[in-house]
Amino acid sequence: MALIVLASASGSPGVSTTALGLTLNWPRPVLLVDADPTGSSSVFAGYFHGTQEPTGGLINLALSLRDGGLADALPRETLLLDPEAPAERSAWFLPGIRAHEQAPSLLPLWDPLTEQLRTLERNDQDVIVDAGRLGLAGSAQPLIAASDLTLLVTRSSLPALAGATSWAKTLRGQFAAVGGLSRLGVLLVDEERRWPTVPTGARVRPYTARHIAKALQIPVVASVDWEPEVAEFYSHGARKPRKFESSGLLRGYRASTAIIQSILGANQAALAPTNGGHA
């Protein structure tokens, strides 16, 4: 079982859309957790386009925690994202809060919820967390600390990088303090396709992955092309556009899942004890 957290530093880089896109293209059973403290879940209003009755989600889990029933409540609060997906690729969703005022009430929940999410290993199920914007009241910091991989999601423009720089430094410090820098990376939402021309003498095109990794001092482990018309399938529940399956965005999601799996495998192998040559 792996716990992957996606978070942003500022603005709207597409964390929720990316988290959902990765979840629906994940090669194993997976649970998407909406831990965004802003309370603006795009899954119900967007992907489900208002047709799915919301559950209490994290708020109900917080109430169950007080009564000692968190383990039993967790499966009751999850929803199936894609009923047509095969069982070996089933994707589930744990809804978040509905208003930002509820975020502080989740603080006692994060540590015990992390423990419960770890028990999903018996179901061979991974967890992807949409942590939303960093630094807000009620943020899921314990999930970030316990993650097998945390990805700082940013777009490739200069304003996005300026917003990400401070939080990149903070995250580097947190993970370095526990020897976990290999568990930290950047997921780039590449805006190159939106800039077909470059005025002479002006630097308006998005920055490359190499420039971004150097600026943030965190490796860019994956990137996706930003194609709004394709992204609306995930963010707004829109119909799949023509050539959806061959789109750069979908290829990016699928390639990213493979890269993430590879990183998780390498990190796990590095932590595995050696047997000293004995059988």
C-alpha positions as CSV (number, residue, x, y, z in Angstrom):
1,M,0.0,0.0,0.0
2,A,1.2,3.5,-0.8
3,L,0.1,6.9,0.4
4,I,0.6,9.7,-2.1
5,V,-0.2,13.3,-1.3
6,L,-0.7,16.1,-3.8
7,A,-0.6,19.7,-2.6
8,S,-0.2,23.2,-3.9
9,A,1.6,26.3,-2.7
10,S,-0.7,29.0,-4.2
11,G,-3.2,29.8,-6.8
12,S,-5.1,27.0,-8.7
13,P,-2.5,24.8,-10.3
14,G,-4.9,21.9,-10.9
15,V,-4.3,19.8,-7.8
16,S,-7.8,18.4,-7.5
17,T,-8.1,17.7,-11.3
18,T,-4.7,16.0,-11.3
19,A,-5.4,14.0,-8.2
20,L,-8.7,12.7,-9.8
21,G,-7.0,12.1,-13.1
22,L,-4.3,10.0,-11.5
23,T,-6.9,8.1,-9.4
24,L,-9.0,7.2,-12.4
25,N,-5.9,6.0,-14.3
26,W,-4.3,4.2,-11.4
27,P,-3.2,0.6,-12.1
28,R,-4.4,-0.8,-8.7
29,P,-7.3,-0.4,-6.4
30,V,-7.1,3.1,-5.0
31,L,-8.9,5.5,-2.7
32,L,-8.9,9.3,-3.4
33,V,-9.2,11.4,-0.2
34,D,-10.4,14.9,-0.4
35,A,-8.4,16.7,2.3
36,D,-8.6,20.2,0.8
37,P,-9.2,22.5,3.8
38,T,-11.0,25.1,1.6
39,G,-14.1,22.8,1.5
40,S,-14.5,23.3,-2.3
41,S,-14.8,19.7,-3.5
42,S,-14.9,19.7,-7.3
43,V,-15.7,16.0,-7.4
44,F,-19.4,16.3,-6.4
45,A,-20.1,19.5,-8.4
46,G,-17.7,18.7,-11.2
47,Y,-17.0,15.0,-12.0
48,F,-20.3,13.8,-10.6
49,H,-22.0,17.1,-11.9
50,G,-24.4,17.1,-9.0
51,T,-25.9,13.7,-9.6
52,Q,-24.3,11.9,-6.6
53,E,-25.7,12.3,-3.2
54,P,-22.9,13.5,-0.9
55,T,-21.9,11.6,2.2
56,G,-20.7,13.2,5.3
57,G,-17.2,12.1,4.5
58,L,-14.4,13.4,6.8
59,I,-16.9,15.2,9.1
60,N,-18.7,11.9,9.8
61,L,-15.3,10.2,10.4
62,A,-14.4,13.0,12.9
63,L,-17.6,12.3,14.7
64,S,-17.0,8.5,14.6
65,L,-13.5,9.0,16.0
66,R,-15.1,10.5,19.2
67,D,-17.2,7.4,19.6
68,G,-14.4,5.0,18.9
69,G,-15.9,3.8,15.6
70,L,-13.5,5.2,13.0
71,A,-12.5,1.9,11.5
72,D,-16.1,0.8,10.9
73,A,-17.1,4.2,9.6
74,L,-14.4,4.6,6.9
75,P,-15.8,2.1,4.4
76,R,-19.3,3.6,4.8
77,E,-18.1,7.1,3.9
78,T,-16.5,6.1,0.6
79,L,-18.1,6.2,-2.9
80,L,-17.2,4.4,-6.1
81,L,-15.9,6.8,-8.7
82,D,-16.2,4.6,-11.8
83,P,-18.6,1.7,-11.6
84,E,-17.4,0.4,-15.0
85,A,-13.8,0.0,-13.9
86,P,-12.6,-3.6,-13.3
87,A,-12.2,-4.7,-9.7
88,E,-8.4,-4.7,-10.0
89,R,-8.5,-1.0,-10.9
90,S,-11.5,0.1,-8.7
91,A,-11.3,3.7,-7.6
92,W,-13.1,5.0,-4.5
93,F,-13.6,8.5,-3.1
94,L,-13.7,9.8,0.5
95,P,-15.4,13.2,0.4
96,G,-14.0,16.2,2.3
97,I,-15.6,19.0,4.2
98,R,-18.3,21.3,2.6
99,A,-17.1,24.6,4.1
100,H,-13.8,25.9,5.2
101,E,-15.1,26.7,8.7
102,Q,-15.2,22.9,9.3
103,A,-11.5,22.5,8.6
104,P,-10.2,23.0,12.2
105,S,-12.5,20.2,13.5
106,L,-10.4,17.8,11.4
107,L,-7.2,18.4,13.2
108,P,-7.7,15.5,15.7
109,L,-8.7,13.2,12.9
110,W,-5.5,13.3,10.7
111,D,-3.3,11.0,12.8
112,P,-5.8,8.3,13.5
113,L,-7.1,8.5,9.9
114,T,-3.5,8.0,8.7
115,E,-3.3,4.8,10.7
116,Q,-6.6,3.6,9.3
117,L,-5.5,4.3,5.7
118,R,-2.5,2.2,6.3
119,T,-4.7,-0.8,7.1
120,L,-6.0,-0.7,3.5
121,E,-2.9,-2.6,2.6
122,R,-4.8,-5.8,3.4
123,N,-7.1,-4.9,0.5
124,D,-4.1,-4.2,-1.8
125,Q,-5.4,-0.6,-2.0
126,D,-3.3,2.6,-2.5
127,V,-4.3,6.1,-1.3
128,I,-4.1,9.4,-3.1
129,V,-4.7,12.5,-1.1
130,D,-5.8,15.9,-2.5
131,A,-4.3,18.1,0.3
132,G,-5.2,21.3,-1.5
133,R,-3.4,24.5,-0.6
134,L,-0.7,24.3,2.0
135,G,-0.6,26.4,5.1
136,L,-4.4,26.8,5.6
137,A,-6.2,26.1,8.9
138,G,-6.9,22.4,9.2
139,S,-4.4,21.3,6.6
140,A,-3.6,17.6,6.5
141,Q,0.0,18.0,7.6
142,P,0.2,14.6,9.3
143,L,-0.8,12.9,6.0
144,I,2.1,14.8,4.3
145,A,4.5,13.7,7.0
146,A,3.4,10.1,6.8
147,S,3.3,10.0,3.0
148,D,5.3,7.6,0.9
149,L,5.5,10.4,-1.7
150,T,4.4,14.0,-1.5
151,L,4.1,15.9,-4.8
152,L,4.1,19.7,-4.9
153,V,1.9,20.5,-7.9
154,T,2.8,23.7,-9.8
155,R,2.2,25.2,-13.2
156,S,5.2,26.2,-15.3
157,S,4.7,30.0,-15.4
158,L,6.9,32.5,-13.5
159,P,4.0,33.6,-11.1
160,A,3.4,29.9,-10.2
161,L,7.1,29.3,-9.5
162,A,7.3,32.5,-7.4
163,G,4.4,31.2,-5.3
164,A,5.9,27.7,-4.9
165,T,9.4,28.8,-3.9
166,S,8.7,29.5,-0.2
167,W,6.7,26.2,0.3
168,A,9.3,24.2,-1.6
169,K,11.9,25.4,1.0
170,T,9.6,24.5,3.9
171,L,8.9,21.0,2.5
172,R,12.6,20.4,1.8
173,G,13.4,21.2,5.4
174,Q,10.6,18.9,6.8
175,F,11.6,15.9,4.7
176,A,15.3,16.5,5.1
177,A,15.0,16.5,8.9
178,V,13.8,12.9,8.8
179,G,16.0,11.7,5.9
180,G,13.1,11.6,3.5
181,L,14.0,13.8,0.6
182,S,13.4,10.9,-1.7
183,R,9.8,11.1,-0.7
184,L,9.4,14.6,-2.1
185,G,8.9,15.7,-5.7
186,V,7.3,18.2,-8.0
187,L,4.5,17.3,-10.4
188,L,4.4,19.9,-13.2
189,V,1.3,21.0,-14.9
190,D,2.9,22.1,-18.2
191,E,1.4,25.1,-19.8
192,E,3.6,25.0,-22.9
193,R,0.6,24.2,-25.2
194,R,-1.0,27.5,-24.3
195,W,1.8,29.6,-25.7
196,P,2.1,29.1,-29.4
197,T,4.2,32.1,-30.1
198,V,6.9,34.0,-28.4
199,P,7.4,37.8,-28.9
200,T,10.9,38.7,-29.8
201,G,13.0,39.6,-26.8
202,A,10.3,38.5,-24.3
203,R,10.4,35.6,-21.9
204,V,6.7,34.6,-21.7
205,R,6.9,30.9,-22.4
206,P,6.6,28.5,-19.5
207,Y,9.8,27.3,-17.8
208,T,11.1,23.8,-18.5
209,A,11.3,21.0,-15.9
210,R,15.0,21.5,-15.6
211,H,14.6,25.2,-14.8
212,I,11.8,24.4,-12.3
213,A,13.8,21.7,-10.5
214,K,16.8,24.1,-10.2
215,A,14.6,26.9,-8.9
216,L,12.7,24.8,-6.3
217,Q,15.6,22.5,-5.5
218,I,13.1,19.6,-5.7
219,P,13.2,17.1,-8.6
220,V,10.4,17.3,-11.1
221,V,9.3,13.6,-11.1
222,A,6.4,13.9,-13.5
223,S,4.5,16.3,-15.7
224,V,1.2,16.5,-17.6
225,D,0.2,18.7,-20.5
226,W,-2.5,21.2,-19.6
227,E,-5.4,20.7,-22.0
228,P,-8.5,22.5,-20.6
229,E,-10.9,20.8,-23.0
230,V,-9.7,17.3,-21.8
231,A,-9.4,18.3,-18.2
232,E,-13.1,19.3,-18.1
233,F,-14.0,15.6,-18.2
234,Y,-12.4,15.3,-14.7
235,S,-13.1,18.8,-13.3
236,H,-16.6,19.4,-14.7
237,G,-18.0,16.0,-15.7
238,A,-18.0,17.0,-19.3
239,R,-18.2,14.5,-22.2
240,K,-15.0,13.1,-23.4
241,P,-13.8,15.2,-26.3
242,R,-12.6,13.6,-29.6
243,K,-9.2,11.9,-29.3
244,F,-9.6,11.8,-25.5
245,E,-7.6,8.6,-25.3
246,S,-4.7,10.0,-27.3
247,S,-4.7,13.4,-25.6
248,G,-1.5,14.7,-24.0
249,L,-3.2,15.1,-20.7
250,L,-4.4,11.5,-20.5
251,R,-1.0,10.3,-21.6
252,G,0.6,12.4,-18.9
253,Y,-1.6,11.0,-16.2
254,R,-0.8,7.4,-17.3
255,A,2.9,8.1,-17.6
256,S,2.9,9.9,-14.2
257,T,1.2,6.9,-12.5
258,A,4.0,4.6,-13.9
259,I,6.7,7.0,-12.7
260,I,5.2,7.3,-9.3
261,Q,5.0,3.5,-9.0
262,S,8.6,3.3,-10.0
263,I,9.7,5.9,-7.3
264,L,7.7,4.1,-4.6
265,G,9.3,0.8,-5.6
266,A,12.8,2.3,-5.5
267,N,12.2,3.9,-2.1
268,Q,10.8,0.7,-0.7
269,A,13.8,-1.2,-2.0
270,A,16.2,1.3,-0.4
271,L,14.5,0.8,3.0
272,A,14.4,-3.0,2.8
273,P,16.8,-4.6,5.2
274,T,19.6,-6.7,3.7
275,N,20.1,-10.3,4.8
276,G,23.9,-10.1,4.7
277,G,24.1,-12.7,2.1
278,H,22.3,-15.4,4.2
279,A,19.2,-17.2,2.8
